[in-house]
């Protein structure tokens, strides 16, 4: 899951970013409203954490403008301005949740987890399944045919992205965005190296490889039906 923090206070942003990164999220930060809106509109984030008082563009205006383009993106607003009327105003502007400062990080984390569950309509929010492979998002563990497969942090993020786009081509750019920060500059064949290690873990002892290379495009993790037809879908 990729989170954008839009917060002008360096100490507050650093505290949130550090805690969320340690909790397994990919975290980027914008220091003002205009930069935050531009980054949010790129469409690569699952959730925003937005301060209400921002330079350049106030937080509520940012949310209103974003909602004109994206009605589904989860937004948690955090603010010291938190009277009942302020919270109502924030929710009506398009926020999904509104948290008052000061706060405990455990509550921020719990609210993010709740928003994530809410966005996973009709699905088990903690499990992804493709063929005989299951990915437990809470335990950060893959299981193939009842065999646990331990994963490193980047391997988990790459596999999660591939499984969320099962039977579709996932480009190297998409994988980079999923597993590294916004300003990361990929060096050499770093994606291919990580995919190679991930393949060795997933396929050891099995006849059918799960991750397929799509020449000139990227990678795909295929269900059994897709593997038989051999026709990948374009990325959505």
N, C-alpha and C positions, 0 to 999 in steps of 0.2 A: 504494500500500500504506500502511495506517495502523497506526502502532505506538504502544503505550502503554508508557512507562517508569515503573515503580513503584520509586522510589528516594528515600530521605529526605535524602541528602547533596546539597546544592545544587550544589556544584562538579562532582561526578560526573555528576549528572543533566544539568547544563548542557553538559558536555563531550560526552556521548552525544547529546543532543538536537541540538546544533549540527552534529555530524558526520553524523548521520542525515538531518537536514533538507537539508544540502548535498549529500547523496547522492540526493536526490529523494523522500524519504519524508515523509509527514505525521506529525508527532510530537506527542503529548500527554504530560503528566507528572502523576503523583500522588505526594504526599509521604509517605503512610503506607499501611498495609495495608488498612484499612477503606475509605478513599477509593478505593484502587486496585481493590479487588474490586467496589465499586459501579459504577465506570466500566467495568470489563471486562465486567460483566454486561449492559451496554447493547447489546452485540452489534455494535458498529461497528468493532472492531479486527481486524486480520489477524494480529497478533503482539504478544506481551507480552515486555518485558525486565524481569525482577523481581529485586530484591535480596533476599537471604535474611533478613538482619537488618533488620526494619522495625518502627517504632513502631505501636501500635494493633493490629496483627495480623501475626504472623511470616510470612515468605514462604512457607514450606511449607504452613502452614495455609491461606493464601490460595489456593494452587494446588489443594489438596485440595477446598476448597469450590467453587472454580470448575469443577473437573472433574465435579462433581455436576450441573452445568447445561450444560457445553460440553465435549464430548470431543475436538473437532477443533481448537480454537484453538491455534496454535503458541506455545510458551512457552520462552523462554531465561532460565535463572536465572544470575545473576552473583553471586559471593560470595567473600569472603576465607576462608570456611570451606570448604575444598576438599580434604580428605583423601579417600581412596578411599571410605570408609564414608559420608562426607557426600555425595559425588556420587551414590552408589548410592541413598541415602535420597531425594535430590532427584528422581532419575529415577523412582523407585517412587512418589513422591507425585504424579507426573503431568507433570513437566517433560519437554520434548522434547530439551533440551540443557542442559549445565551448564558454565559457564566460570569459571575461577578468577581472582581479582584478585591482583596487578595484571595488566592485559591491554593489548594493543595494539588500537587502534580497528580496524585492518585485519582483525584476527581476529574482532572482533564483527561487522563487516560481512560477512565471508565466512560466518560461521555463520548470520546472518540470511538471506543469499542461499540457503544450503543448505536451511534450513527452508522457505523459500518454494518452492523447486523440489520439495521433498518433498510439499508440500501440493497441488501442481498435478498430481495423478495422471492419467496418460493424456493429458496435454496438453503442448505445447511451452511451457515456463514463460516464455519470452521473447517470444512472439508471440500477438497476438489477431487474429482474422480475422472480418470480417462482410462478406459479398458481395465486392466488389472492393476493399475497404479492409483494409489490414494495419497493425497498430500494433506496432512493434518496441519492447519495453519496455526493452531494454538500451541501445539508441541513442536512445530517446525520440523516435522519428520515425514519422510516419504515411506510408504509401505507398498511393496510390489508382491502380489501373490502371498500375502502374510509374512513377507520378509522385510523387517525394518531396514531402512537405508539412511544412515546419518548424513546430514548435509552441512556444509559450511555456509556462512551467511550469504555470500554471493550466489552460491549454487541454489540455495532455497529461493532467492528472489528471481533468478532466471527461470527456474522450474515453475514457480508460481505463475509467471507471465506466460510461459508456453502453455500451461494447462488452462489458464483463463481464456486462451485463444486456440483451444484444441481444434485440430483439423483446419487451421488457417495458417498462412505463412506469417511468421513473425520476423521482421527485419532486424538487422544488427542495431540500427538506430533505436528501435523500440526496446530492445534488450538493454542497451546502454542506459536509456532513460529510466528503465525499471530498476536497475541495480546499482546505479551510481548517482551522485548529486548532479544538480543542474549544470554546474560549471566544470564538470569532469571532461577532460580531453582524452579520449581513448588512444592508447599507444599500441602500435603494431596490431597483432592479431589477438588481443586480450580476450575478446568475446569468444573466438574460436577455441582458445586454450581452456577457458572455463567450461564451455560446452563439451569439449573432449573429456575433461575430468568428470563432468556430470554424467556423460554417457557411460563411462566405465563403471560408475557406481550403479546406475540404473539397470544396465544390461548384463552385468556379470551373472552367469549361470542361467541365462534365458536365451531362447532361440531367436525371438523376434526383437529387434531393436526398436526402441520407442521414439527417439528423436531422429528425424530425417533432415538431411541437408537439401535445401531447395536451391540449386545452382543459380548464382546471380541475384538471389533475393534474400535468403536468410535461412531460418530453421522452422520446423513444424513438429509438434508432437501429435501423433496420429492415433485415433481410436482404431479398433480392429477393422471396422467397416471401411474407414477411409484408407487404411493401409492396403486393403484388398483392391479398391478401385484405383488408388494411386493418383487421384485428382484432388490437389489441394485447393482450398478456397482462398480468395484474397483477404488481406487483413481488414477487419472492420474498424 
